[in-house]
């Protein structure tokens, strides 16, 4: 919100995607922690979408290689 409210700003969708992707790799930058609050609903949805994309990509790659 504003600087005067005392609350950290809510994370944007792009920040949520970056946080989920970095969590998939096991890496998270220190400056990202606490910079914005992540919405649990956004994290769950983005996590499910990223997991589905990862599985689909792996299936496609394996089918192309074994082909």
RONULO-249937 format. One record per residue (C-alpha): residue number from 1; residue in three letters; x, y, z. Coordinates in Angstrom, 2 decimals. Each point is the difference from the previous one (the first is absolute). Layout:
BEGIN
(NUM, 'Ala', (X, Y, Z))
...
***
This chain:
BEGIN
(1, 'Unk', (0.00, 0.00, 0.00))
(2, 'Unk', (1.44, 3.36, 0.96))
(3, 'Unk', (3.17, 0.63, 1.91))
(4, 'Unk', (-2.00, 1.43, 2.90))
(5, 'Unk', (-2.20, -3.03, 0.59))
(6, 'Unk', (2.81, -2.07, 1.51))
(7, 'Unk', (-0.87, -3.04, -2.10))
(8, 'Unk', (2.26, -1.41, -2.70))
(9, 'Unk', (-1.33, 0.21, -3.53))
(10, 'Unk', (-1.74, -3.04, -1.45))
(11, 'Unk', (2.03, -1.95, -2.51))
(12, 'Unk', (-0.87, 0.32, -3.66))
(13, 'Unk', (-0.70, -3.05, -2.16))
(14, 'Unk', (3.50, 0.22, -1.51))
(15, 'Unk', (1.60, 0.09, 3.47))
(16, 'Unk', (-2.07, -3.04, 0.98))
(17, 'Unk', (1.10, -1.89, -3.13))
(18, 'Unk', (3.65, 0.86, 0.71))
(19, 'Unk', (-0.33, -1.16, 3.61))
(20, 'Unk', (-1.64, -3.31, -1.00))
(21, 'Unk', (2.54, -0.68, -2.77))
(22, 'Unk', (2.91, 0.73, 2.30))
(23, 'Unk', (-1.56, -2.27, 2.62))
(24, 'Unk', (-0.20, -2.77, -2.63))
(25, 'Unk', (3.77, 0.37, -0.46))
(26, 'Unk', (0.65, 0.38, 3.72))
(27, 'Unk', (1.44, 3.49, -0.30))
(28, 'Unk', (-1.36, 3.22, 1.42))
(29, 'Unk', (1.72, 3.37, 0.11))
(30, 'Unk', (0.25, 1.74, 3.33))
(31, 'Unk', (-1.38, 3.30, -1.28))
(32, 'Unk', (-3.19, -1.76, -1.16))
(33, 'Unk', (-0.80, -1.24, 3.49))
(34, 'Unk', (-2.33, 2.41, 1.70))
(35, 'Unk', (-0.03, 2.44, -2.91))
(36, 'Unk', (-3.66, -0.73, -0.65))
(37, 'Unk', (-2.57, -2.29, 1.51))
(38, 'Unk', (-0.93, -2.99, -2.10))
(39, 'Unk', (-3.65, -0.95, -0.17))
(40, 'Unk', (-0.43, -3.71, 0.86))
(41, 'Unk', (-2.68, -0.37, -2.67))
(42, 'Unk', (2.30, 1.43, -2.68))
(43, 'Unk', (2.88, -2.21, 1.12))
(44, 'Unk', (-2.17, -3.13, -0.15))
(45, 'Unk', (-1.41, 0.79, -3.45))
(46, 'Unk', (3.38, 0.98, -1.45))
(47, 'Unk', (1.59, -3.08, 1.58))
(48, 'Unk', (-2.56, -2.33, -1.56))
(49, 'Unk', (0.40, 1.64, -3.42))
(50, 'Unk', (3.81, -0.15, 0.21))
(51, 'Unk', (-0.09, -3.65, 1.09))
(52, 'Unk', (-2.31, -0.86, -2.92))
(53, 'Unk', (2.31, 1.81, -2.42))
(54, 'Unk', (3.04, -1.80, 1.42))
(55, 'Unk', (-1.62, -3.44, -0.30))
(56, 'Unk', (-1.26, 0.74, -3.53))
(57, 'Unk', (3.44, 1.20, -1.07))
(58, 'Unk', (1.67, -3.10, 1.42))
(59, 'Unk', (-2.49, -2.30, -1.76))
(60, 'Unk', (0.54, 1.77, -3.33))
(61, 'Unk', (3.80, -0.13, 0.33))
(62, 'Unk', (-0.03, -3.70, 0.90))
(63, 'Unk', (-2.28, -0.83, -2.94))
(64, 'Unk', (2.23, 1.98, -2.37))
(65, 'Unk', (3.14, -1.73, 1.23))
(66, 'Unk', (-1.41, -3.51, 0.05))
(67, 'Unk', (-2.02, 0.59, -3.02))
***
